[in-house]
């Protein structure tokens, strides 16, 4: 750390805070106390929700206790890196319990709660903490021993107050601007969904239909042609198999054709004139991939591009992170999908399931996504891509299996598809591309502004903890003198405890606690 400003001092965190203070309140077991799981603390020190209440008997054991004015700091990855921490606001009975994955710090008279919370909120501090985590992958934690030894800059107490007031005023203005940018993000996301919905329910091209009149081939006629062409391809493949085996096709072999299942239109909305409901399984071949054995080195790093489900992210795929060999292809149940296939994520918690991508290359894929061979037909893959994107929230909730919600091949094949005439599909793509491109431009501008705001926040915090945010007052008591008094008071505490054990009247307790005021970023909901 660079040279400290006049009157400031460095102190280990354990000297100016009580880390992991014990619960000491005497409350009846049925008392309702605040309960704060990790999910109730926002990222980037963005606030804390203390609205959840539970009886004391349910949380006294097995959870971390804390009080109003304490500072919480997530100890486990990735919560720590994401900035899950908070200044605890005013509480019912002054006490709360929460996740055991929080470090709890109770500031002494040397520092304000706000000063400590802002210091810990710095991304640079979290980077240092990340390098000092211990444990195994996925279970890395910030050790208490390291946290205790953290060197904290301590200004004079009065200067802390001035810095915090100025800092919170500036951060408040910045928060307002960020909130407006995030609101614009949400509006933009809603606009995208509205555009996608309008595209696939016919509203976007209503004027186009009125101008172009009745199509030469309606959607129903297009569907029948697709079904005929699919059957013809199947028969051609079957005849080739018989020929390769030197066999004469048996009588009635065409009857074994697996007829694709039409969609259940009971609850589907009415479509514009000339459109028809179909299913993905009616229109396209759907293939599920596989992962060749990782234990076989001869199966990987070959010439066949291989798509993992993590690469299916509402995008076009022109290259892959991994590739397999012809041997890996032949010894697994994956296949090479033609260019123009649409990939659909089938498995994955969070927001992975239901995402889509268009293949701009021939590539195999893993078992967690389905490949829809749109390019075997005249339908543009972009239309199917936009349709699946428009129903993303609905698709990702479709499930099968007991352990992990998932789609499967039959569910994907049963997904309904509104089928307009081919010319209108191309008109939809053209209009939607233009509109979504404008959305992307706005999104890029918002993202840039948010990045600038994040940089400005980092600079404000850095300036504050370098002592450059407000003028200094030479009449302020130096931090070193306050720290000396606190050390002296602590040195007397064992003697006081000893007299109590001997039966003498205890000395008055020294108030080392400064709860401070409620942080501007805490959300008091309890």
Wavefront OBJ file of the C-alpha trace (Angstrom):
o trace
v 0.000 0.000 0.000
v 1.228 3.517 -0.793
v 2.082 6.032 1.933
v -0.859 6.851 4.160
v -2.258 10.383 4.495
v -1.406 12.369 7.617
v -3.266 11.152 10.680
v -4.098 7.753 9.195
v -2.871 4.415 10.512
v -2.762 0.812 9.382
v -4.370 -1.853 11.516
v -5.055 -5.540 11.191
v -8.747 -6.222 10.707
v -8.880 -8.351 13.861
v -7.691 -5.381 15.903
v -10.545 -3.077 14.881
v -13.346 -5.615 14.459
v -14.686 -8.653 16.247
v -14.742 -11.434 13.663
v -17.440 -14.098 14.066
v -19.002 -12.599 17.212
v -21.047 -14.973 19.323
v -24.808 -14.747 19.763
v -25.434 -13.382 23.255
v -29.012 -12.112 23.362
v -31.370 -13.765 25.838
v -34.567 -14.373 23.840
v -37.364 -16.948 24.133
v -36.989 -19.894 21.756
v -40.180 -19.002 19.865
v -39.007 -15.434 19.151
v -39.131 -14.610 15.455
v -35.696 -13.528 14.243
v -34.481 -12.473 10.838
v -33.103 -15.239 8.619
v -30.751 -14.333 5.770
v -29.742 -17.083 3.299
v -27.010 -16.344 0.770
v -29.632 -15.616 -1.906
v -30.965 -12.713 0.198
v -27.693 -10.789 -0.186
v -27.226 -9.022 -3.513
v -24.029 -9.120 -5.542
v -21.620 -6.154 -5.593
v -22.719 -5.161 -2.077
v -26.046 -4.181 -3.632
v -28.221 -4.662 -0.533
v -29.657 -7.244 1.837
v -33.188 -8.546 2.229
v -33.974 -9.253 5.891
v -37.707 -9.828 5.430
v -37.630 -13.569 6.138
v -38.418 -14.489 9.758
v -37.977 -17.824 11.534
v -38.347 -18.971 15.158
v -35.105 -18.745 17.111
v -35.207 -22.454 17.994
v -34.911 -23.318 14.260
v -31.813 -21.230 13.590
v -29.912 -20.926 16.874
v -27.771 -23.936 15.942
v -26.238 -24.563 12.536
v -26.366 -20.972 11.298
v -24.250 -17.832 11.606
v -25.499 -15.137 13.986
v -25.048 -11.403 13.460
v -26.503 -8.096 14.582
v -27.463 -4.728 13.118
v -24.374 -2.753 12.162
v -22.330 -5.881 11.483
v -20.733 -6.347 8.066
v -21.257 -9.592 6.144
v -18.722 -10.871 3.623
v -19.274 -14.105 1.671
v -16.418 -16.520 2.212
v -17.116 -19.167 -0.468
v -16.591 -19.135 -4.238
v -18.191 -17.789 -6.415
v -20.267 -15.709 -3.980
v -17.199 -13.898 -2.672
v -15.945 -12.998 -6.156
v -19.435 -11.771 -7.062
v -19.394 -9.346 -4.148
v -22.058 -10.877 -1.929
v -21.712 -8.768 1.178
v -23.707 -6.197 3.097
v -23.977 -3.807 6.001
v -26.712 -5.249 8.230
v -29.570 -2.741 8.707
v -31.781 -2.208 11.761
v -33.250 -5.513 12.929
v -36.099 -6.710 15.076
v -34.497 -7.549 18.445
v -31.201 -6.427 16.865
v -30.287 -10.020 15.960
v -30.376 -12.257 12.885
v -29.096 -15.588 11.615
v -27.971 -16.648 8.174
v -25.741 -18.759 5.982
v -22.622 -20.256 7.520
v -20.794 -19.087 4.393
v -20.672 -15.509 5.691
v -17.763 -13.963 7.541
v -19.258 -11.600 10.134
v -17.331 -8.514 11.279
v -18.423 -6.254 14.129
v -16.571 -2.898 13.947
v -15.125 -1.324 17.092
v -15.069 2.395 17.867
v -12.056 2.751 15.547
v -14.033 2.418 12.334
v -17.562 2.930 11.123
v -19.567 0.050 9.707
v -19.951 1.977 6.447
v -16.189 2.483 6.160
v -15.569 -1.239 6.539
v -18.389 -2.249 4.176
v -17.157 0.058 1.425
v -13.589 -1.144 1.846
v -14.594 -4.803 1.510
v -16.817 -4.002 -1.487
v -13.828 -3.022 -3.637
v -13.260 -5.395 -6.586
v -9.503 -5.069 -6.009
v -9.907 -6.325 -2.434
v -11.908 -9.314 -3.666
v -9.177 -10.125 -6.191
v -6.607 -10.291 -3.398
v -8.989 -12.392 -1.302
v -9.458 -14.747 -4.264
v -5.716 -15.410 -4.422
v -5.702 -16.303 -0.724
v -8.633 -18.738 -0.756
v -8.059 -22.295 0.392
v -9.900 -25.572 -0.170
v -10.855 -27.690 -3.158
v -12.320 -26.626 -6.498
v -15.899 -25.452 -6.042
v -15.395 -25.269 -2.266
v -12.743 -22.558 -2.060
v -13.159 -20.205 0.904
v -11.549 -17.080 2.303
v -9.839 -18.354 5.494
v -10.530 -16.571 8.760
v -6.821 -16.435 9.555
v -6.086 -14.482 6.375
v -9.009 -12.126 6.960
v -7.867 -11.407 10.510
v -4.463 -10.248 9.244
v -5.796 -7.974 6.479
v -4.226 -4.511 6.789
v -6.958 -1.876 6.903
v -6.322 1.874 6.434
v -7.813 3.786 9.364
v -8.361 7.561 9.017
v -9.235 9.774 11.983
v -12.757 8.939 13.073
v -14.144 12.335 12.078
v -12.506 12.076 8.661
v -14.081 8.664 8.141
v -17.475 10.260 8.612
v -16.752 12.992 6.074
v -15.370 10.512 3.537
v -18.328 8.160 3.919
v -20.842 10.996 3.537
v -19.147 12.269 0.375
v -18.627 8.775 -1.020
v -22.228 7.730 -0.456
v -23.530 10.909 -2.077
v -21.412 10.263 -5.191
v -22.219 6.546 -5.254
v -25.902 7.383 -4.805
v -25.839 9.470 -7.999
v -23.981 6.668 -9.742
v -26.486 4.089 -8.486
v -29.331 6.168 -9.898
v -27.658 6.239 -13.301
v -26.962 2.487 -13.190
v -30.572 1.783 -12.202
v -31.753 3.764 -15.235
v -29.383 1.827 -17.493
v -30.580 -1.500 -16.097
v -34.190 -0.419 -16.546
v -33.344 0.325 -20.182
v -31.817 -3.155 -20.424
v -35.035 -4.736 -19.175
v -37.108 -2.677 -21.610
v -34.820 -3.740 -24.434
v -35.168 -7.397 -23.438
v -38.952 -6.985 -23.404
v -38.811 -5.309 -26.811
v -36.840 -8.260 -28.212
v -39.402 -10.722 -26.913
v -42.238 -8.603 -28.304
v -40.554 -8.517 -31.704
v -39.983 -12.277 -31.680
v -43.585 -12.920 -30.671
v -44.891 -10.571 -33.348
v -42.715 -12.332 -35.913
v -43.980 -15.839 -35.214
v -47.661 -15.000 -34.657
v -47.931 -13.078 -37.929
v -48.319 -9.565 -36.523
v -44.924 -8.386 -37.814
v -45.747 -9.218 -41.427
v -49.460 -8.311 -41.411
v -48.893 -5.429 -43.847
v -46.637 -7.622 -45.979
v -49.427 -10.220 -46.342
v -51.956 -7.538 -47.245
v -49.626 -6.191 -49.942
v -48.704 -9.577 -51.450
v -52.082 -11.282 -51.435
v -52.758 -15.010 -51.445
v -49.549 -17.093 -51.641
v -48.979 -19.649 -54.396
v -48.169 -22.265 -51.773
v -49.900 -21.911 -48.398
v -48.425 -23.253 -45.218
v -50.599 -26.380 -45.328
v -49.408 -27.152 -48.864
v -45.795 -26.543 -47.812
v -46.227 -28.988 -44.918
v -47.611 -31.692 -47.191
v -44.695 -31.220 -49.587
v -42.209 -31.478 -46.706
v -43.881 -34.700 -45.513
v -43.731 -36.203 -49.016
v -40.071 -35.285 -49.388
v -39.239 -36.750 -45.956
v -40.888 -40.037 -46.849
v -39.083 -40.107 -50.198
v -35.732 -39.623 -48.454
v -36.532 -42.452 -46.050
v -37.489 -44.798 -48.874
v -34.317 -43.954 -50.792
v -32.198 -44.763 -47.740
v -34.054 -48.037 -47.135
v -33.598 -49.138 -50.743
v -29.886 -48.311 -50.512
v -29.625 -50.507 -47.389
v -31.314 -53.427 -49.136
v -29.003 -53.011 -52.110
v -25.904 -52.878 -49.898
v -27.018 -56.120 -48.242
v -27.825 -57.752 -51.595
v -31.458 -58.198 -50.560
v -34.700 -57.737 -52.450
v -37.012 -55.335 -50.633
v -39.642 -57.411 -48.791
v -43.328 -57.015 -49.496
v -44.899 -54.116 -47.629
v -41.587 -52.607 -46.545
v -42.926 -49.052 -47.155
v -45.503 -49.611 -44.407
v -42.717 -49.543 -41.837
v -42.178 -45.831 -42.419
v -42.346 -44.055 -39.008
v -45.017 -41.424 -39.557
v -44.110 -38.204 -37.714
v -46.594 -37.110 -35.087
v -48.699 -34.007 -35.742
v -48.911 -31.418 -32.932
v -51.767 -31.219 -30.459
v -53.422 -27.933 -31.468
v -56.028 -27.916 -28.707
v -54.519 -25.003 -26.792
v -52.559 -23.385 -29.614
v -53.579 -19.898 -30.809
v -55.203 -19.280 -34.151
v -52.764 -18.494 -36.954
v -53.069 -15.996 -39.805
v -54.696 -17.175 -43.021
v -52.246 -19.251 -45.048
v -50.355 -20.490 -41.965
v -50.612 -23.929 -40.382
v -49.421 -25.636 -37.201
v -46.836 -28.376 -37.661
v -44.400 -30.090 -35.294
v -40.614 -30.065 -35.463
v -40.770 -33.854 -35.833
v -43.057 -33.530 -38.860
v -40.816 -31.082 -40.643
v -37.303 -32.167 -39.711
v -35.072 -35.025 -38.689
v -34.030 -34.541 -35.051
v -30.727 -36.082 -33.919
v -29.234 -36.335 -30.437
v -25.449 -36.371 -30.171
v -22.965 -38.015 -27.831
v -19.567 -37.501 -26.210
v -16.840 -39.923 -27.311
v -14.901 -41.465 -24.438
v -12.446 -38.983 -22.926
v -10.268 -41.915 -21.857
v -9.431 -42.705 -25.475
v -6.854 -40.186 -26.743
v -7.448 -41.367 -30.305
v -10.996 -40.035 -30.191
v -10.152 -36.360 -29.666
v -8.357 -33.456 -31.365
v -9.248 -34.589 -34.861
v -10.799 -32.957 -37.907
v -14.481 -33.197 -36.945
v -15.814 -30.103 -35.126
v -17.738 -31.060 -31.979
v -20.227 -28.734 -30.239
v -20.746 -28.797 -26.464
v -24.033 -27.590 -24.995
v -22.209 -24.618 -23.457
v -21.588 -23.259 -26.962
v -25.322 -23.171 -27.780
v -26.015 -19.583 -26.698
v -28.462 -17.789 -29.034
v -25.787 -17.438 -31.691
v -24.354 -18.775 -34.935
v -21.593 -21.351 -34.619
v -18.781 -21.141 -37.162
v -16.084 -22.835 -35.062
v -15.943 -25.092 -32.010
v -13.710 -25.275 -28.953
v -13.161 -29.016 -29.376
v -12.957 -31.560 -32.183
v -13.083 -35.327 -32.490
v -11.488 -37.822 -34.834
v -13.198 -40.050 -37.350
v -12.484 -42.907 -34.933
v -14.250 -41.019 -32.127
v -17.183 -40.382 -34.437
v -17.470 -44.049 -35.398
v -17.229 -45.242 -31.779
v -19.978 -43.057 -30.353
v -23.588 -42.358 -31.206
v -23.015 -38.790 -32.320
v -23.186 -37.809 -35.974
v -22.106 -35.019 -38.298
v -24.945 -32.536 -38.625
v -25.322 -30.647 -41.896
v -24.627 -26.937 -42.164
v -27.827 -25.024 -41.408
v -28.937 -27.313 -38.597
v -30.466 -25.646 -35.553
v -29.111 -26.839 -32.194
v -31.359 -26.774 -29.122
v -30.038 -27.137 -25.563
v -31.903 -29.969 -23.808
v -30.147 -30.326 -20.452
v -28.684 -27.876 -17.979
v -29.729 -26.012 -14.883
v -29.979 -22.249 -14.834
v -30.644 -20.819 -18.294
v -28.814 -23.320 -20.529
v -31.778 -25.507 -21.406
v -33.819 -24.062 -24.277
v -31.073 -21.923 -25.823
v -30.511 -22.278 -29.562
v -27.827 -21.786 -32.209
v -27.458 -22.149 -35.971
v -24.650 -24.303 -37.322
v -22.718 -22.504 -40.048
v -20.414 -25.535 -40.367
v -20.791 -29.286 -40.470
v -20.270 -30.484 -36.895
v -21.077 -33.219 -34.401
v -22.630 -32.408 -31.037
v -22.869 -33.766 -27.522
v -25.808 -35.534 -25.900
v -27.080 -32.424 -24.149
v -28.411 -30.748 -27.276
v -30.635 -31.811 -30.150
v -29.710 -31.107 -33.760
v -32.680 -30.152 -35.937
v -31.770 -30.756 -39.578
v -33.589 -27.763 -41.064
v -31.307 -27.615 -44.096
v -32.793 -30.850 -45.496
v -35.798 -28.685 -46.374
v -36.275 -25.338 -48.097
v -37.126 -23.674 -44.799
v -34.575 -21.067 -43.713
v -32.913 -22.122 -40.431
v -33.222 -18.541 -39.167
v -37.010 -18.889 -39.019
v -36.838 -22.022 -36.832
v -34.126 -20.350 -34.716
v -36.315 -17.269 -34.127
v -39.325 -19.426 -33.290
v -37.428 -21.429 -30.670
v -35.911 -18.231 -29.271
v -39.402 -16.697 -28.947
v -40.589 -19.637 -26.800
v -37.363 -20.014 -24.809
v -38.962 -19.614 -21.379
v -41.602 -22.200 -22.248
v -39.151 -24.664 -23.796
v -36.703 -24.619 -20.920
v -39.478 -25.575 -18.484
v -40.440 -28.693 -20.442
v -39.007 -31.663 -18.576
v -38.584 -35.387 -18.406
v -36.759 -37.528 -15.882
v -36.577 -37.569 -12.108
v -33.124 -36.226 -11.254
v -32.619 -33.255 -13.557
v -35.251 -31.401 -15.571
v -34.472 -32.088 -19.206
v -35.832 -32.244 -22.689
v -35.436 -35.368 -24.801
v -35.743 -36.262 -28.471
v -39.464 -37.038 -28.370
v -40.256 -33.795 -26.526
v -38.239 -31.798 -29.064
v -40.004 -33.540 -31.951
v -43.381 -32.662 -30.424
v -42.645 -28.932 -30.164
v -45.227 -27.108 -32.318
v -44.072 -24.871 -35.164
v -46.205 -22.181 -36.874
v -45.567 -22.674 -40.574
v -46.112 -19.667 -42.881
v -45.589 -19.763 -46.640
v -41.920 -19.766 -47.603
v -41.970 -16.229 -49.013
v -43.406 -14.884 -45.773
v -40.772 -16.736 -43.745
v -38.083 -14.853 -45.648
v -39.970 -11.566 -45.116
v -40.142 -12.296 -41.372
v -36.398 -12.928 -41.226
v -35.604 -9.712 -43.123
v -37.787 -7.495 -40.916
v -36.713 -9.180 -37.704
v -33.018 -8.974 -38.570
v -33.348 -5.223 -39.043
v -35.237 -4.705 -35.794
v -32.968 -6.960 -33.717
v -29.880 -5.306 -35.180
v -31.147 -1.966 -33.853
v -31.680 -3.607 -30.448
v -28.128 -4.950 -30.516
v -26.787 -1.447 -31.189
v -28.690 -0.077 -28.200
v -27.561 -3.013 -26.054
v -23.921 -2.358 -26.923
v -24.310 1.296 -25.897
v -25.908 0.315 -22.570
v -23.216 -2.295 -21.891
v -20.516 0.303 -22.560
v -22.180 2.776 -20.201
v -22.437 0.123 -17.466
v -18.760 -0.701 -17.892
v -17.922 2.991 -17.514
v -20.081 3.183 -14.387
v -18.303 0.180 -12.890
v -14.939 1.798 -13.620
v -16.115 5.047 -12.077
v -17.219 3.175 -8.942
v -13.812 1.536 -8.640
v -12.097 4.909 -9.030
v -14.321 6.553 -6.407
v -13.566 3.813 -3.884
v -9.853 3.947 -4.672
v -9.858 7.712 -4.236
v -11.747 7.438 -0.941
v -9.348 4.912 0.580
v -6.351 6.919 -0.592
v -7.603 9.927 1.380
v -8.152 12.058 -1.719
v -11.944 12.423 -1.660
v -12.351 15.155 0.973
v -10.000 17.745 2.554
v -8.289 16.773 5.791
v -8.799 18.635 9.062
v -5.538 19.036 11.058
v -7.584 19.268 14.269
v -8.885 15.701 13.910
v -7.580 13.226 16.457
v -5.046 10.972 14.676
v -6.163 7.387 14.205
v -3.063 6.180 16.048
v -4.265 7.805 19.285
v -7.705 6.228 19.029
v -6.143 2.837 18.314
v -3.869 3.242 21.339
v -6.870 3.863 23.619
v -8.666 0.822 22.211
v -5.601 -1.365 22.803
v -5.360 -0.094 26.353
v -9.040 -0.800 26.964
v -8.665 -4.316 25.600
v -5.677 -4.893 27.852
v -7.862 -4.161 30.887
v -10.651 -6.537 29.872
v -9.053 -9.821 31.193
v -8.543 -8.182 34.608
v -12.196 -7.191 34.710
v -13.240 -10.740 33.814
v -10.938 -12.075 36.534
v -12.537 -9.894 39.211
v -15.955 -11.113 38.110
v -14.923 -14.719 38.481
v -13.547 -13.907 41.967
v -16.929 -12.529 42.962
v -16.106 -8.803 42.877
v -18.307 -6.276 41.097
v -17.288 -6.079 37.446
v -15.785 -2.912 36.028
v -17.977 -0.984 33.583
v -17.656 -2.485 30.118
v -15.850 -0.359 27.565
v -18.003 0.269 24.511
v -15.866 -0.877 21.611
v -18.846 -1.153 19.299
v -19.954 1.479 16.820
v -23.020 0.343 14.952
v -23.053 3.367 12.706
v -26.063 4.338 10.614
v -27.896 2.353 8.034
v -26.027 2.115 4.714
v -27.587 3.740 1.673
v -27.317 0.375 -0.131
v -28.940 -1.821 2.541
v -32.585 -2.711 2.013
v -34.419 -2.690 5.319
v -37.390 -4.964 4.837
v -37.645 -6.735 8.179
l 1 2 3 4 5 6 7 8 9 10 11 12 13 14 15 16 17 18 19 20 21 22 23 24 25 26 27 28 29 30 31 32 33 34 35 36 37 38 39 40 41 42 43 44 45 46 47 48 49 50 51 52 53 54 55 56 57 58 59 60 61 62 63 64 65 66 67 68 69 70 71 72 73 74 75 76 77 78 79 80 81 82 83 84 85 86 87 88 89 90 91 92 93 94 95 96 97 98 99 100 101 102 103 104 105 106 107 108 109 110 111 112 113 114 115 116 117 118 119 120 121 122 123 124 125 126 127 128 129 130 131 132 133 134 135 136 137 138 139 140 141 142 143 144 145 146 147 148 149 150 151 152 153 154 155 156 157 158 159 160 161 162 163 164 165 166 167 168 169 170 171 172 173 174 175 176 177 178 179 180 181 182 183 184 185 186 187 188 189 190 191 192 193 194 195 196 197 198 199 200 201 202 203 204 205 206 207 208 209 210 211 212 213 214 215 216 217 218 219 220 221 222 223 224 225 226 227 228 229 230 231 232 233 234 235 236 237 238 239 240 241 242 243 244 245 246 247 248 249 250 251 252 253 254 255 256 257 258 259 260 261 262 263 264 265 266 267 268 269 270 271 272 273 274 275 276 277 278 279 280 281 282 283 284 285 286 287 288 289 290 291 292 293 294 295 296 297 298 299 300 301 302 303 304 305 306 307 308 309 310 311 312 313 314 315 316 317 318 319 320 321 322 323 324 325 326 327 328 329 330 331 332 333 334 335 336 337 338 339 340 341 342 343 344 345 346 347 348 349 350 351 352 353 354 355 356 357 358 359 360 361 362 363 364 365 366 367 368 369 370 371 372 373 374 375 376 377 378 379 380 381 382 383 384 385 386 387 388 389 390 391 392 393 394 395 396 397 398 399 400 401 402 403 404 405 406 407 408 409 410 411 412 413 414 415 416 417 418 419 420 421 422 423 424 425 426 427 428 429 430 431 432 433 434 435 436 437 438 439 440 441 442 443 444 445 446 447 448 449 450 451 452 453 454 455 456 457 458 459 460 461 462 463 464 465 466 467 468 469 470 471 472 473 474 475 476 477 478 479 480 481 482 483 484 485 486 487 488 489 490 491 492 493 494 495 496 497 498 499 500 501 502 503 504 505 506 507 508 509 510 511 512 513 514 515 516 517 518 519 520 521 522 523 524 525 526
